[in-house]
Structures are given as C-alpha cells and as structure tokens.
Amino acid sequence: MNQKLKEKILESLSAVLPITGIVLLLSILLVPVDLGTMVMFIVGAVMLVIGMGFFQLGAEMSMTPLGEGIGVQISKTRHIPLIFLIGFSMGAIITISEPDLQVLAEQVPSIPNLTLILTVAVGVGMFLAVAILRILFQINLSTILIGLYLVLIGVSFFVSRDFLAVAFDSGGVTTGPMTVPFIMAMGVGLASVRGDRNASSDSFGLVALSSVGPILAVLILGMFFSPSGAAYSAAGVAHVSTTRDVVKEFLFSMPPYVREVLISLVPVAGVFILFQLLTHRYPRRQVKRVTVGFAYTYIGLVLFLCGVNVGFAPVGSLLGNRIASESWRWLLVPIGMLIGYYIVKAEPAIQVLNRQVEGVTNGSVSAKSMNLSMSLGVSASVGLAMIRVLTGLPIHWIVIPGYVIALIMSRFVPKMFVGIAFDSGGVASGPMTTTFLLPLSIGACEAVGGNLMTDAFGVVALVALTPLIAIQLMGVWYQYKLNLAGTSVAQDTEVLDVMDDIIEFEEGSEDGGRA
C-alpha cells in the first residue's frame, strides 16, 4: 500500500475509532442494539475510514497545488473584475464537491438538496472573492469580520426561525476536507507573491470569510423561499440477517453516489485542465500526480458518502432517538459532551492546526495546551447543543453572545491569531460532526417532539463557534508571555547596567587609591 495513503487511513481511523467505541459501549450499557444494525454500523465505519483516507490524500495531491497555483496567478494581475470572477467561480465549484455539505443537505427536510447546495456555493464564491481582494488590498481582517458579523446578526432577526440553525450550520460544513486545502493553499499562493512582513498573517482569513458567505446566503434564502414538504423521514438502518445481505445493501446503495460524485468532481477537473492549458504551470510529473489525486478523491468520496448514509449516520439517529425516549434523557448532555471531546481530539485537521500554532509561537503556546482547550471548548459546545435539543433554547441566545465575545477579543489579540481562530471554526466542525453529532441531535429531537429545524440543527454551528474564542484565548496567553519575557529582559538589562556601574565605581576607587 502507498505509505502516504496508509498514513491518511490511520489518521481517519483515529478520528472514527473513539466514536465507534462510545457507540459500542452505549449499545451494551444503555441502549441495546440488534446485531444486524451494529454490523451495518461497523461496515459503514470501515467504509468511512477508508473513504476519508483516500479522500484526504486525493485532496492534498490535487486541491492543494491547484489552489496555490491559482493564488499565485491571481496575485500577478490587477484586473479587479477578473480576480472577482476567478474567486467566485472557484469557491462555488469547490463547494459543490464538499462532502460535508452533501451530508447536511441530505438531512435538511424543508429545502431541496440542490437548492441548498447551490445557495451555499454562491455564498462561498462571493465571499472567497472578497477574501482574495482583502489580501491584495491589505484590509484589516478584524475590521471586516466585525462588519460582516454585525450584518449577519441583523439579518437573522428578519428570517424565519426554521432557517436560522441551518444557516449557521452551513457556515461550518462548507469549510470541510475538500474546501480547506484548496482555500488555504490559495492564501499561501497569494501571500507568497507579496513577500512583505504582513504577508504570512494575511494568508489566514480566507476560510473565515468563506464561512460567512453561506450563512448570509441561506439567511437571504429564508426571506424568499417557502419550504414545501417539510416532513422529515429519518433514514432507518436496513434489516439484515446474513453477511450477504450486508454486502448487497451497500452495493445496491452505491450507484447514486457514484453518479453524484462524478457530477461534482468533473467541474473541478475541468478547471485544472483549463488552468494548465492557459498557464503551463505544472510539469508532466505534477500533472500525473494531480490526476491520480482526483482519482483518489473520487474513490474516497464515493466510499465516504455511501458508508455515512447507509451504515453510520442512521445509527447516530437511532441512538439519539432511544436515549431521548427514556426517563433518563438528560444523560444525552454528558454523552454528547464526551463525544464532542473525542471528536475534536481525533480530528486530523485540528492536529495540523495545533502544530501550526505551536510553530508560529515558537513553542510558547504548545500543541498540547491547544488540544486541551479545543477539546474542552467543543465538549461544552456539544453539551449546549444537546440542551437546546431537550429544551428548545433559541440558537440566538448562544450564537450572538459567542460571536460578540469573539469579535471583541479580535481587537486585542495578535493579528495572526485572529486569522487562525476564525479559519479554524470550519476545521473543528469536520466530517465526524456532520456524520454523527447531527444525526444524534435529529434522532433525539424527534423523540422529545421538538421542532427539527429550530432545535436539532445548530450543533455544527456551535462546534464551529468554539475555536473562535479558544484560540484567541491562546493568543492572549501568548501575548502575555511575550510581555512577561520583555519585562524580564528589561529587568535583566537594568541589573546588568547597575552591575556595570558598580564595576566602574570600584575600578575608579582602585585607581584613586593607587594614585
């Protein structure tokens, strides 16, 4: 097996294994699950692991070089309409291929899948173009984020409550494993051409602004779109009695995903071909590597979506429904917090982010401390999401104070931490959040008779909110340690000056005595 592919599959295994273990324990201790259902879940989990492995390696081989190359080319032109058109087109095309968005669209009952996907794609495209222009014109990220989030909060008061949670969720799912490598690489490409001292910190923030677009787009959709057929039919786990039944169930369910993924990836591949014909940027060996990357991405995405929708997510919904149906339904809160703690701890993209912060701060903020703060923060977020499911607490009561705190902090932390924090919101709400926590919330909401659109959705949004505060707190700590080190240096300098004065005085006294 390809060594790199093996590493990616092991990373995916570390992300899926804790959740699988928790589900097995719950099925033994609290919620008995029949053997056929558990086999479907385990097979779905295996497909999820292999699919994520192929997909992440494929995206790294194809999306990253394409994004960086386009970023470099954009930096060489000052034709604003062309820059905007390229940014919009790439943002929309990449978003349509995002697996997390497709999983979310499949679970939203009141909006047709294609309508939601296209709306979100337009939002990402518009704001990716804005983010590119921000880097080129060196506009302060904190200022533009404060303005945009104030607009979001204002618009949210004029939209039906049925759209609020889905809108905020869409901001988290769009910045997933397909979109993030491309957008981050584009930021690196844009910054590499500038070469000034602020270039590295300005390369952050593309993902942050791209996350705002879909929220605003879905909110606007909610002002004009009249949902029809909003009844939700939960995807049940197929009844199987033999291993042949299991294999047949997954094989017969795969063709639609084979077709959907092909339709999603063809435009991205077309962009690469057109870009290569126009620029001749990549040598023949790199072209072959990118082509193999697209093949890996295709295989991974098909396995991922089939495993999620047929075997993995339905069990999450089943567990949520059964736990919330019991008299001890409040156990859902600590169970959700436990799952949240391990989801973010095992998310490969989070580990990359933590190492990135450790490198940027020269070890002053360690990956271990980042890991702990993120795990505790996301755990609290999932706990709040489960409380919302059980009580119907409006999402405004949590999201607005959270964003206000994050935006105020952005004025007082180092510039680089602002970009990293707002970029990381989408990273934290990775595939595991959409594929397990959201179905868990939906199942629990059905059991307590809550409003699916207002109470179940929102868990992705809350998970995406946590890093905005957690990482900026790390930024405050980093600044404090820098100031402390500066004070210590100043004190050491003063001591050395006093010692020099004493030495000079003693030398002068000795010279006077000899005279």
C-alpha positions as CSV (number, residue, x, y, z in Angstrom):
1,M,0.0,0.0,0.0
2,N,1.1,3.6,-0.7
3,Q,2.8,4.8,2.5
4,K,1.1,8.2,2.4
5,L,-2.3,6.5,1.8
6,K,-1.6,4.3,4.8
7,E,-0.9,7.3,7.0
8,K,-4.1,9.0,5.9
9,I,-6.2,5.9,6.6
10,L,-4.6,5.6,10.1
11,E,-5.4,9.3,10.7
12,S,-9.0,8.6,9.7
13,L,-9.1,5.6,11.9
14,S,-8.0,7.7,14.9
15,A,-10.9,10.1,14.1
16,V,-13.6,7.4,13.8
17,L,-12.4,4.8,16.4
18,P,-13.3,6.8,19.6
19,I,-16.9,7.4,18.3
20,T,-17.2,3.7,17.3
21,G,-16.1,2.7,20.8
22,I,-18.5,5.0,22.5
23,V,-21.4,3.6,20.4
24,L,-20.4,0.1,21.2
25,L,-20.4,0.9,25.0
26,L,-23.8,2.7,24.7
27,S,-25.3,-0.4,22.9
28,I,-24.0,-2.6,25.7
29,L,-24.8,-0.5,28.8
30,L,-27.7,1.8,27.9
31,V,-29.4,1.2,24.6
32,P,-29.4,-2.4,23.3
33,V,-29.0,-2.5,19.5
34,D,-29.7,-5.7,17.5
35,L,-26.7,-7.4,15.9
36,G,-27.7,-6.6,12.3
37,T,-27.8,-2.9,13.0
38,M,-24.4,-3.0,14.7
39,V,-22.9,-4.9,11.8
40,M,-24.2,-2.2,9.4
41,F,-22.7,0.5,11.6
42,I,-19.3,-1.2,11.8
43,V,-19.2,-1.8,8.0
44,G,-20.2,1.9,7.5
45,A,-17.5,3.0,9.9
46,V,-14.9,0.9,7.9
47,M,-16.0,2.5,4.6
48,L,-15.9,5.9,6.3
49,V,-12.3,5.3,7.5
50,I,-11.1,4.1,4.1
51,G,-13.0,6.8,2.2
52,M,-11.7,9.6,4.4
53,G,-8.2,8.2,3.9
54,F,-8.4,8.2,0.1
55,F,-10.3,11.5,0.1
56,Q,-7.8,13.4,2.2
57,L,-4.8,12.1,0.3
58,G,-6.5,12.9,-3.0
59,A,-7.5,16.4,-1.9
60,E,-3.9,17.0,-0.8
61,M,-2.5,15.8,-4.1
62,S,-5.0,17.7,-6.3
63,M,-6.7,20.6,-4.4
64,T,-3.5,22.0,-2.7
65,P,-1.4,22.5,-5.9
66,L,-4.4,23.8,-7.8
67,G,-5.2,26.3,-5.1
68,E,-1.7,27.5,-4.7
69,G,-1.2,27.9,-8.4
70,I,-4.4,29.9,-8.9
71,G,-3.4,32.1,-5.9
72,V,0.0,32.9,-7.5
73,Q,-1.6,33.7,-10.9
74,I,-4.3,35.9,-9.3
75,S,-1.6,37.9,-7.5
76,K,0.1,38.7,-10.8
77,T,-3.0,40.5,-12.2
78,R,-4.6,43.8,-11.0
79,H,-7.7,43.4,-13.1
80,I,-10.3,43.5,-10.3
81,P,-13.4,42.1,-12.2
82,L,-11.2,39.1,-13.4
83,I,-10.0,38.5,-9.9
84,F,-13.5,38.6,-8.5
85,L,-14.8,36.2,-11.3
86,I,-12.0,33.7,-10.7
87,G,-12.5,33.8,-6.9
88,F,-16.3,33.4,-7.2
89,S,-16.1,30.5,-9.8
90,M,-13.5,28.6,-7.8
91,G,-15.3,29.0,-4.5
92,A,-18.6,27.8,-6.0
93,I,-17.2,24.9,-7.9
94,I,-15.2,23.5,-4.9
95,T,-18.1,23.9,-2.5
96,I,-20.4,21.9,-4.7
97,S,-17.9,19.0,-4.3
98,E,-17.8,19.3,-0.5
99,P,-18.9,16.0,1.1
100,D,-19.9,17.7,4.4
101,L,-22.3,19.9,2.6
102,Q,-23.9,17.0,0.8
103,V,-24.4,15.2,4.1
104,L,-26.1,18.3,5.6
105,A,-28.3,18.8,2.5
106,E,-29.4,15.2,2.8
107,Q,-30.7,15.8,6.3
108,V,-32.5,19.1,5.9
109,P,-36.1,18.3,5.2
110,S,-37.6,21.7,4.3
111,I,-35.1,22.7,1.5
112,P,-34.4,20.6,-1.7
113,N,-30.8,19.4,-1.7
114,L,-29.9,21.1,-5.0
115,T,-31.4,24.4,-3.8
116,L,-29.4,24.4,-0.5
117,I,-26.1,23.3,-2.2
118,L,-26.3,26.0,-4.9
119,T,-27.2,28.7,-2.4
120,V,-24.3,27.8,-0.2
121,A,-22.0,27.6,-3.2
122,V,-22.9,31.1,-4.4
123,G,-22.3,32.4,-0.8
124,V,-18.9,30.8,-0.6
125,G,-17.9,32.0,-4.1
126,M,-18.9,35.6,-3.4
127,F,-17.0,35.8,-0.1
128,L,-13.9,33.9,-1.3
129,A,-13.6,36.6,-4.0
130,V,-14.0,39.3,-1.2
131,A,-11.3,37.5,0.9
132,I,-8.9,37.5,-2.1
133,L,-9.4,41.2,-2.6
134,R,-8.9,41.8,1.2
135,I,-5.4,40.1,0.9
136,L,-4.4,42.0,-2.2
137,F,-5.5,45.4,-0.7
138,Q,-4.3,44.5,2.8
139,I,-7.6,45.3,4.6
140,N,-7.6,44.6,8.3
141,L,-9.3,41.2,8.9
142,S,-10.7,42.1,12.3
143,T,-12.5,45.2,10.9
144,I,-14.1,43.4,8.0
145,L,-15.2,40.4,10.2
146,I,-16.8,42.8,12.8
147,G,-18.8,44.5,10.0
148,L,-19.9,41.2,8.3
149,Y,-21.0,39.5,11.6
150,L,-23.0,42.6,12.6
151,V,-24.8,42.3,9.2
152,L,-25.4,38.6,9.8
153,I,-26.8,39.2,13.3
154,G,-29.0,42.0,12.0
155,V,-30.4,39.9,9.1
156,S,-31.0,36.9,11.3
157,F,-33.8,38.8,13.1
158,F,-35.8,39.1,9.9
159,V,-35.6,35.5,8.9
160,S,-37.9,32.6,9.9
161,R,-36.7,30.6,12.8
162,D,-36.8,27.5,10.7
163,F,-33.8,28.8,8.7
164,L,-31.6,30.1,11.4
165,A,-29.9,27.0,12.7
166,V,-29.5,25.5,9.2
167,A,-27.9,28.8,8.0
168,F,-25.4,28.9,10.8
169,D,-24.7,25.1,10.3
170,S,-23.9,25.8,6.6
171,G,-21.0,28.0,7.6
172,G,-19.3,25.2,9.4
173,V,-19.9,22.4,6.8
174,T,-18.7,24.3,3.8
175,T,-15.2,24.6,5.1
176,G,-14.5,20.9,5.1
177,P,-11.8,18.5,3.8
178,M,-12.3,19.4,0.1
179,T,-12.6,23.2,0.5
180,V,-10.0,23.9,3.2
181,P,-6.9,22.5,1.4
182,F,-7.8,24.5,-1.7
183,I,-8.6,27.8,0.0
184,M,-5.6,27.6,2.5
185,A,-3.3,26.8,-0.5
186,M,-4.7,29.8,-2.4
187,G,-4.0,32.0,0.6
188,V,-0.4,30.8,0.6
189,G,-0.1,31.4,-3.1
190,L,-1.5,35.0,-2.8
191,A,0.8,35.8,0.2
192,S,4.0,34.3,-1.4
193,V,4.0,36.9,-4.2
194,R,3.6,39.8,-1.8
195,G,6.6,39.0,0.4
196,D,6.1,41.8,2.9
197,R,6.2,41.4,6.7
198,N,2.4,41.1,7.0
199,A,2.1,38.5,4.1
200,S,2.2,35.4,6.4
201,S,-0.5,36.7,8.8
202,D,-2.7,38.0,5.9
203,S,-2.6,34.5,4.3
204,F,-5.0,33.5,7.1
205,G,-8.6,34.6,6.9
206,L,-9.7,33.2,3.6
207,V,-11.6,30.3,5.3
208,A,-13.0,32.7,7.8
209,L,-14.6,35.0,5.2
210,S,-15.7,32.0,3.1
211,S,-17.6,30.7,6.1
212,V,-19.6,33.9,6.4
213,G,-20.9,33.7,2.8
214,P,-23.1,30.6,3.1
215,I,-24.6,31.8,6.4
216,L,-25.7,35.0,4.8
217,A,-26.8,33.3,1.6
218,V,-29.1,30.8,3.5
219,L,-30.5,33.6,5.6
220,I,-31.4,35.5,2.5
221,L,-32.9,32.3,1.0
222,G,-35.1,32.1,4.1
223,M,-36.5,35.5,3.4
224,F,-37.8,34.4,0.0
225,F,-38.0,30.7,0.0
226,S,-41.3,28.9,1.0
227,P,-40.4,25.4,2.1
228,S,-42.7,22.6,0.9
229,G,-42.9,19.0,2.1
230,A,-41.0,19.7,5.3
231,A,-41.9,16.4,6.9
232,Y,-38.7,14.6,7.8
233,S,-38.3,10.9,7.2
234,A,-35.4,9.5,9.2
235,A,-33.1,7.2,7.3
236,G,-33.6,3.8,9.0
237,V,-31.0,1.1,9.3
238,A,-31.6,-1.7,6.9
239,H,-32.7,-5.0,8.4
240,V,-30.1,-7.6,7.5
241,S,-29.8,-11.2,8.7
242,T,-26.7,-12.5,6.8
243,T,-23.4,-11.1,5.7
244,R,-24.6,-11.4,2.1
245,D,-27.5,-9.0,3.0
246,V,-25.0,-6.5,4.4
247,V,-22.8,-6.6,1.2
248,K,-25.9,-6.3,-1.0
249,E,-27.3,-3.4,0.9
250,F,-24.1,-1.3,0.5
251,L,-23.6,-2.4,-3.1
252,F,-27.1,-1.6,-4.2
253,S,-26.9,1.8,-2.4
254,M,-23.7,2.8,-4.1
255,P,-24.7,3.7,-7.7
256,P,-26.4,7.0,-6.9
257,Y,-23.2,8.2,-5.1
258,V,-21.0,7.1,-8.0
259,R,-23.1,9.3,-10.3
260,E,-23.4,12.3,-7.9
261,V,-19.7,12.4,-7.0
262,L,-18.7,12.2,-10.7
263,I,-21.0,15.2,-11.5
264,S,-19.4,17.1,-8.5
265,L,-15.8,16.5,-9.5
266,V,-16.0,17.0,-13.3
267,P,-16.1,20.8,-13.0
268,V,-13.1,20.8,-10.6
269,A,-11.1,18.6,-13.0
270,G,-12.2,20.9,-15.9
271,V,-10.8,23.9,-14.0
272,F,-7.5,22.2,-13.6
273,I,-7.3,21.2,-17.3
274,L,-8.2,24.8,-18.4
275,F,-5.7,26.3,-15.9
276,Q,-2.9,24.0,-17.1
277,L,-3.6,24.8,-20.8
278,L,-3.6,28.5,-20.2
279,T,-0.5,28.7,-17.8
280,H,1.5,25.5,-18.4
281,R,2.4,25.9,-14.7
282,Y,2.8,22.2,-13.8
283,P,5.4,19.8,-15.3
284,R,4.3,16.5,-16.7
285,R,5.1,14.6,-13.5
286,Q,3.0,17.0,-11.4
287,V,0.1,16.7,-13.9
288,K,0.2,12.9,-13.4
289,R,0.2,13.4,-9.6
290,V,-2.8,15.7,-9.7
291,T,-4.7,13.3,-12.0
292,V,-4.0,10.4,-9.5
293,G,-5.2,12.8,-6.8
294,F,-8.5,13.3,-8.5
295,A,-8.9,9.5,-8.8
296,Y,-8.2,9.1,-5.1
297,T,-10.6,11.9,-4.3
298,Y,-13.4,10.3,-6.4
299,I,-12.9,6.8,-4.8
300,G,-12.8,8.3,-1.3
301,L,-15.8,10.5,-1.7
302,V,-18.0,7.6,-3.0
303,L,-17.0,5.3,-0.1
304,F,-17.4,8.1,2.4
305,L,-20.9,9.1,1.3
306,C,-22.1,5.5,1.0
307,G,-20.7,4.5,4.4
308,V,-22.1,7.5,6.1
309,N,-25.6,7.5,4.7
310,V,-26.2,3.7,4.7
311,G,-24.5,2.5,7.9
312,F,-23.0,5.2,10.1
313,A,-25.4,8.2,10.4
314,P,-28.6,6.1,10.8
315,V,-27.2,4.5,13.9
316,G,-26.5,8.0,15.4
317,S,-30.1,9.0,14.8
318,L,-31.3,5.7,16.3
319,L,-29.2,6.2,19.5
320,G,-30.3,9.8,19.9
321,N,-34.0,8.8,19.5
322,R,-33.8,5.9,22.0
323,I,-31.8,7.8,24.6
324,A,-34.2,10.8,24.5
325,S,-37.2,8.4,24.8
326,E,-36.1,7.3,28.2
327,S,-36.8,8.9,31.6
328,W,-33.0,9.5,31.9
329,R,-32.9,11.5,28.7
330,W,-30.7,14.2,30.4
331,L,-27.8,11.7,30.1
332,L,-27.8,12.9,26.5
333,V,-25.9,16.0,27.6
334,P,-22.9,14.3,29.2
335,I,-22.9,11.7,26.4
336,G,-22.8,14.5,23.9
337,M,-20.0,16.2,25.8
338,L,-17.9,13.0,25.8
339,I,-18.4,12.5,22.1
340,G,-17.5,16.2,21.5
341,Y,-14.3,15.9,23.5
342,Y,-13.1,13.0,21.5
343,I,-14.3,14.2,18.1
344,V,-12.2,17.3,18.2
345,K,-9.3,15.5,19.8
346,A,-9.1,12.9,17.0
347,E,-9.8,15.3,14.1
348,P,-6.7,15.2,11.9
349,A,-7.2,18.8,10.7
350,I,-7.2,20.1,14.3
351,Q,-3.9,18.4,15.0
352,V,-2.4,20.1,11.9
353,L,-3.8,23.4,13.2
354,N,-2.3,22.9,16.7
355,R,1.1,22.1,15.3
356,Q,0.8,25.2,13.1
357,V,0.1,27.5,16.2
358,E,3.0,25.8,18.1
359,G,5.3,26.6,15.2
360,V,4.1,30.2,14.8
361,T,4.6,31.0,18.5
362,N,7.9,29.1,18.7
363,G,6.5,26.8,21.3
364,S,5.1,29.5,23.6
365,V,1.6,28.0,23.0
366,S,2.1,24.2,22.9
367,A,0.1,21.8,20.7
368,K,-0.8,20.0,24.0
369,S,-2.4,23.1,25.5
370,M,-4.2,23.9,22.3
371,N,-5.5,20.4,22.1
372,L,-6.9,20.6,25.7
373,S,-8.5,24.0,25.2
374,M,-10.1,22.9,21.9
375,S,-11.4,19.6,23.4
376,L,-12.9,21.3,26.4
377,G,-14.4,24.0,24.3
378,V,-16.1,21.7,21.8
379,S,-17.2,19.4,24.6
380,A,-19.0,22.4,26.1
381,S,-20.5,23.4,22.7
382,V,-21.9,19.9,22.1
383,G,-23.4,19.9,25.7
384,L,-25.1,23.2,24.9
385,A,-26.4,21.7,21.6
386,M,-27.9,18.8,23.5
387,I,-29.5,21.1,26.0
388,R,-31.0,23.0,23.0
389,V,-32.5,19.7,21.7
390,L,-34.1,18.9,25.0
391,T,-35.4,22.4,25.9
392,G,-35.8,24.2,22.6
393,L,-33.5,27.0,23.7
394,P,-33.2,29.5,20.8
395,I,-29.9,29.4,19.0
396,H,-29.7,33.2,19.1
397,W,-29.2,33.1,22.9
398,I,-25.9,31.2,22.4
399,V,-24.6,32.3,19.0
400,I,-24.9,36.1,19.4
401,P,-23.1,36.3,22.7
402,G,-20.4,33.9,21.4
403,Y,-19.8,36.0,18.3
404,V,-19.8,39.2,20.2
405,I,-17.1,37.9,22.6
406,A,-15.0,36.6,19.7
407,L,-15.2,39.8,17.8
408,I,-14.4,42.0,20.8
409,M,-11.4,39.7,21.5
410,S,-10.2,40.1,17.9
411,R,-9.3,43.8,18.6
412,F,-6.9,42.8,21.4
413,V,-5.1,39.7,20.3
414,P,-2.1,39.4,17.9
415,K,-3.2,39.8,14.2
416,M,-2.2,36.3,13.2
417,F,-4.3,34.6,16.0
418,V,-7.4,36.4,14.7
419,G,-7.0,34.8,11.2
420,I,-6.1,31.4,12.7
421,A,-9.0,31.4,15.1
422,F,-11.7,32.4,12.6
423,D,-10.2,30.0,10.0
424,S,-10.3,27.1,12.5
425,G,-14.0,27.3,13.1
426,G,-14.7,25.3,9.9
427,V,-11.8,23.0,10.6
428,A,-13.3,21.9,14.0
429,S,-16.7,21.1,12.5
430,G,-15.2,18.3,10.4
431,P,-16.7,15.2,8.9
432,M,-17.4,13.5,12.2
433,T,-19.6,16.3,13.4
434,T,-21.9,16.2,10.3
435,T,-22.0,12.5,10.1
436,F,-22.7,11.6,13.7
437,L,-23.5,14.5,16.0
438,L,-26.1,16.0,13.7
439,P,-28.0,12.7,13.2
440,L,-27.7,12.2,17.0
441,S,-29.4,15.6,17.5
442,I,-32.1,14.8,14.9
443,G,-33.0,11.5,16.5
444,A,-33.2,13.0,20.0
445,C,-35.3,15.9,18.7
446,E,-37.8,13.5,17.1
447,A,-38.1,11.6,20.4
448,V,-38.9,14.6,22.5
449,G,-41.3,16.0,19.9
450,G,-39.2,19.2,19.3
451,N,-39.1,21.3,16.2
452,L,-36.4,19.7,13.9
453,M,-35.5,22.8,12.1
454,T,-35.0,25.1,15.1
455,D,-33.8,22.6,17.8
456,A,-31.9,19.8,16.1
457,F,-29.9,21.8,13.7
458,G,-27.3,24.2,15.1
459,V,-24.8,21.6,16.6
460,V,-22.4,22.2,13.7
461,A,-22.6,26.0,14.2
462,L,-21.9,25.7,18.0
463,V,-18.9,23.4,17.3
464,A,-17.6,25.9,14.7
465,L,-18.0,28.8,17.2
466,T,-15.8,27.4,20.0
467,P,-12.4,27.8,18.3
468,L,-13.0,31.5,17.7
469,I,-12.8,32.0,21.4
470,A,-10.5,29.2,22.4
471,I,-7.7,30.1,20.0
472,Q,-7.9,33.8,20.7
473,L,-7.6,33.0,24.4
474,M,-4.4,31.2,23.5
475,G,-3.4,34.4,21.6
476,V,-4.0,36.4,24.8
477,W,-1.8,33.9,26.7
478,Y,0.9,34.2,24.0
479,Q,0.9,38.0,24.2
480,Y,1.1,37.8,28.0
481,K,4.1,35.5,27.8
482,L,5.8,37.8,25.3
483,N,5.2,40.8,27.5
484,L,6.5,38.9,30.5
485,A,9.6,37.9,28.6
486,G,10.1,41.6,27.5
487,T,9.8,42.7,31.1
488,S,12.2,40.1,32.2
489,V,14.7,41.2,29.6
490,A,14.3,44.8,30.6
491,Q,14.9,43.9,34.3
492,D,18.0,41.8,33.3
493,T,19.3,44.8,31.3
494,E,18.7,47.1,34.3
495,V,20.6,44.7,36.6
496,L,23.5,44.5,34.1
497,D,23.6,48.3,33.9
498,V,23.8,48.5,37.7
499,M,26.5,45.9,37.8
500,D,28.5,47.8,35.2
501,D,28.1,51.0,37.3
502,I,29.4,49.2,40.4
503,I,32.3,47.7,38.5
504,E,33.2,51.1,37.1
505,F,32.9,52.7,40.5
506,E,35.2,50.0,42.1
507,E,37.7,50.4,39.3
508,G,37.6,54.1,39.8
509,S,38.1,53.7,43.5
510,E,41.1,51.4,43.0
511,D,42.7,53.9,40.5
512,G,42.2,56.7,43.0
513,G,43.7,54.6,45.8
514,R,46.8,53.8,43.7
515,A,47.1,57.5,42.8
